[in-house]
Amino acid sequence: MTSLDAPAKSPESTHSRRRAPGDVRGTTARRDSGRAVRWAQRAAGIGGTLVLWHLYAIGPGEAVSMPTPLTVVRRIGELAQQTSYWTSIGETLLLAAMGLMTSILIGVPLGLLNGTSEKVTQATQFIVDFLRTVPPIAVVPVLLLIWGGTTTMGLILITFGAVWPLLVQATYAMQQVSPQLKQVARAFQLSPVQQLRSIYLPSVLPFLMTGFRVASTLALLLSVVAGFFGGVSGIGADLYETLEISDPPTMFVYAITTAFLGVLLNALLLALQNRVLRWHPSVRGDQR
């Protein structure tokens, strides 16, 4: 109950607690300033790396014909005008995408099924832990012996390496679904579709997105490995060819291309994650 003798709050005092336009501009200015500082730091890091690379190339690296950054840039310009360069990139990305989709179709359902029961998880824990610690590069000789340097070999290699992050994350996600939420679903007699949409999908999706990002990077790297060691068409095969003919500038171009594709892929997946999980507290906290 409000006392009649209590002083009334003036509009000025109420308005003073609101964020003034100057505060908004100040916050925006600080955010822009922080962004500019981060970009300046990144530019300084890249510039310093290029300087060290150049000094090493004209110094100790000259004995092994290590190219300078300027030489590599000129070679990039030459290869960018060749159709074979873009064809190799496309073949590498296509093989990586095929392997990633196969890994998703295998790893996610098995992981969700594995996480539904503690007994099933314990029964399969040793097998999963053992297989996911085997380096994919170690199975390349076996795959080459059976399938040779074919696209099938590359697809199996990528699937073998990329399936485990998805399977483990899906298993862990199912184990983290709140028992209280399951009880609420039973109490309200939600249909399986309603349970999937309202309970399971919001709970497991953040974990699956993390596994998807890790698996995507592995798929790209293993696609290059399949070409380098197995002769599958793509960047890896071209990289091995430059090693055989001793062409360091072109070798550096393909190595930098692979690194750039990895950075671009991670940036795209991060943007996708922020969009898909915009309702999640971690993403909403990052966007403040």
N, C-alpha and C positions, 0 to 999 in steps of 0.2 A: 504494500500500500504506500502510495506516494504522499509525503507530507506537504501540506499547503505552504508551510514556511520554507520549504526547500527552494533555493535559488533556481530560477529557470536558466537553462543552458542557451546561450546566445548562438545565433547562426554563425557568428564569426568563430567561436570556439569549436563548433562542430566542423566547420569548413577547414579550420587550421589543421585538423588531424588528417584530412585527406591529402593525397599526394598532389602537390602543386605541379603545374606545367614545368616549372624550372627543375623540379626533382626528376621528372620523366626525362627531360632533355639531358640532365646530368648523368642519369643512369645509362641512357643511350650512348652518350659521349664516352663514358668509361668502358662500356662494352666494345664500342668501335676501337677505342684506344688499345684495349687488351687484345683484340683481334689483330690489330696492326702490329703489335709487339710480337705476337706469336708468329705471324707471317715473316716478320723481320728476322726472328730467330731461326726459322726454317731456312730462309734464304741464306743466312750467314753460315748455317751448317752445310748446306749444299755447296756454297761457294768455297768454303774451307776444304771440303772433300775434293772438289775439282782441282784446287791448287795443289793439294798433296799428291793427287793422282798425276798431275802434270809434272811435278818435280821428280817423282819417282820414275816416271816414264822416260824423262830425259837424263836420268841418273842411272841407278842400278838396273832399272827395268829395260834400258836400252840393249843390254846384253841378250835379252830374250825377245827382242823386237816388240816390246809392249807399246801399243799405240797411245798417243796423247788424246785428251778429250776432244780436241779440235779435229783430229784425224777420224775419230769415231763419229763425230757429228757429220762430217762430210760423207762418210760411208753410209750413215743413216739416210742422208738425202739421196744418195745413189740408189740404195735398195728400195726406198719408198716409191721410186718410179718403176719398179719391176713388179709384174703381176705375181711372180712366183713367191715374193716375200709376203704379200697379203694372203696368198693361197695357203702358205704354211701356217700363218696365224689362224686362219679360219679352220684348217684341219685340226690344229691343236685344240682350239676352243670347242669345236664340235665333238671331238673325242672326249674331252673333259666333261662336257655337258651330258653326253650319253652315259659315261661312267657315274656321274653324280646322280642322275635320275635312277639308274639301276641301284645305286647304294641307298637312295631314299626309299625305293619300293621294297627293298629287302630289310634294311636296318630299322626303319621306323616301326613297321608292324611287329617285327620280332621283338624290338625293344619294349613296345607298349605291352605286348603279351607277356614278356619276361618280367615286367614290373608289376603285373597285377597280383602276383602271388609271391610271398616270401620264400616258400618252398621251391618254386620254380627258379627264383633268383639264386638261391643257394646251390641248387643242382647244376646250374649253368655257369656259375661264377668262375670256376677254375678254367673252363674251356674258353670263355670270353677273355679273361685276363691273359691266358697263354697266347691266344691267337693275335690279340691286338698289340702285343709287345714284339711280335715278329716283324722286323723291318720289311716293307714291301720290296725293297731292292733285293732282299735275300731270296725271294721266290721267282725272280726274273729268269734265272737259268732253267728252273723247272717249267715255267710257262713257255719259254722258247723251245724247250725240248718237245713239248706236247703240241703247241699251236704254231711255233715258228714266229717270224716277225710279221704278224698279221694284226688287223684291227681287233680281232677277237682277243688276242693276247693282251693288247693294250687295255681293252675294256675290262677284262678280268683283273688285270693288275690294279687299275684305278678302283674298281669295286672292292677289291681286297683291302686296299689301304683306306678308302674313304668311308666304308660302311661302319667302322667301329665307333667313331665319334657320334654318329647318329644313333646307333644301337645303345650305347652307354647313356647318352643324354635322354633318350626316350625311356629307358629303364628307370633312371633316376627321377625323371619327371613324374612317372606313374606312382612312384613311391612317395612323392611329396604331395599328392592330392590329399587334402584334409579329410580325415574320417568324419568330421562334423558335417562337411558338405555332402558326403555320401549319405549320411543319415537324413539330412534335409531332403535330398532327392527322393529317398524312399518314403519319407513322411508325406511329401506332396505328390507322390506317385507320378513323378516325371517320366515321360517316355524316354527311350534310349536316345532319340534325336535331341530332345531337350536337355538330357544329361550331358551329351557330347558338346552341345553348343554353350550351355550355361555353366558347366562345372569342369569337365575334363579339358576342353580346348583352352580356356583361359589359364588353366593351371599348367599345362604341359607346353604351350606354345613358346614361352620365353626360353625354356630349356632346349626345345627343338631348334629355335633360331640360332642359338649358340653353336649347337652341333652342326647346323647347316653351314655356318660361316667357316668352321674349321674344316669340314668335309670339302667345301668348295675349293679352298686353298690347296688341300691335298690332291684333289682331282686335277687341278691345273699343273701342279708340280709333277705328278705321276704321268700325266699326259706327255710332258717333255721327256721324262725318264724313259717312257715306252719308245719314244722315237730315238733317243740317244743310244740305248742299249739294244733295242729290238728292231730298229730300222723302220718303225711305223712312221708314215708320212707326217711331217709337221716340223715344228721348230727344233725338236730334239734331233731329228735326222739331219737337218741342215747344220746344226751345231756340231754334230759328229763329223760331218763332211768338211767343215772348215778346220777342224782339228787335224784331220788326215792330210789336208793340203797345206797346212800351216799358214792360215790366213787370220792373224790375230785381230785386225780391225773388224772383219765380218763376225768373228767369234764374239767379240765384245758387243756388237750390235744385237746379236741374237740373245745374249745373256741379259743385256739391258732391256730388250723387248719383253723377255719373260718376267723380269722384275716389275716393269711398268704394268704389264697385264695383271700381276698379282696385286699391286697397289690399287689399280682401277677396280678390280673385282671386289676387293675389300671395301672400298669406298661405296660402291653400288650396293653391296649387301648391307652395309651399315645404314645407308639411307633407307633401304627396304625394311630393315629391322625397326628403325625409328618410326616408320609409317605404319607398319603392321602392329607394333606394340606401343602406339602412341597413348594408349590408355593405361599402360603399365607404370607404376610409380618410378621406376628407375629411368624410364624415357622421359616422363613428365618432369622429373627432377633435373635431367640434363638440359631440357629446353627452357628452363626458367631463366 
